[in-house]
Amino acid sequence: MANSPSGESVISRVVRLMSAFDRDLPTMTLSGLARRAGLPLTTAHRLVDDLVLHGLIERLPDGNLRSGMRMWELAARGSRALNLRELALPFMDDVQAAVHQHTTLAVLDHGTVLYVERLSSPASSLDAAHIAQRMPIHAASSGLVLLAFSPARFQDEVLTRPLAAVTPETITDPGLIRKHLADIRQRGYVALPGIGVTEWTGIAVPVFGPDNGIAAALNAIVPRQEAAVPLIVPALLTAAHGISRALKAAAATRR
C-alpha cells in the first residue's frame, strides 16, 4: 500500500476522509472535506474521485459530498452490531414502553462506548447517545457497566489513562470509579445522574453473550428529576436477560 511523503498509508487517509462526515456535518464541499480531514486538497481530490467511483462517497448535484450508501451496505454485511441490534430490538421496545424517554444499546469498541441502537420519545430534548455516537467509558452509565464486567487488565488500562470530565459530575477519580464498578457487579446495575449529560440520568444493566462474557449494555436515559430507578431497573433486567437468551440461541443455531 503506497504511503504519502509523511509515511501515512492510503488506507489511513481514506479513513480520515470517511471519518470527517458526521451527524452535525453530513455533507460538505471537497475543500471542506479536505480541511476537516487534514489532507492537502490535491490528495483529497484524487482519493475522493476513487471513493465516488466505488460508491463509498456520493457526489450530489450541487457538487457537495456525503457518505455513500455503499459504505452502509458493506458495513452492514455480517456486522456484529447489526446482529445484536436485530436481536435486541423487541426487548428494547418493551423497555421504551415503560420509560417513555430513551432506551439505548451500547458496546465497547476501541476503548470507547459505541451506541448501536437508540429508541426515543419524539418529544425528548436529549441530544446525546445517538446511534454511531461514541462516549468515554467513564462518562456514561453504559460505559461503567461494560467496564465493570470487563477483564481486570482492561479495567487497569482504562483507569490508568487520563480521564477527562465531560460534565461537572463526571467521575474522574480512578479509585472512586473502582468502587462504583464493584457496586455494579454486586447490584447488577448502575444509576448515576449527570455524568455524561448534566440534566439526565443513565440507568444501565449488562447484557451477557453466549460465552457469559459482557456483550453490551442496555440503558434507559431519563430526566434526572424523573429517574424512578426502582421501577426502571426491573424492566431493564428483564429485557437484558431476554437479549442474552436470544444471543445464546442464535449462537447455538450457527454451530
PyMOL commands that set and color helices and strands:
alter all, ss='L'
color gray80, all
select helices_A, chain A and resi 10-19+30-37+41-53+69-76+80-99+137-139+141-148+152-159+174-187+224-226+229-253
alter helices_A, ss='H'
color red, helices_A
select strands_A, chain A and resi 27-28+57-59+65-67+102-109+112-120+134-135+190-193+200-208+214-223
alter strands_A, ss='S'
color yellow, strands_A
deselect
rebuild
show_as cartoon
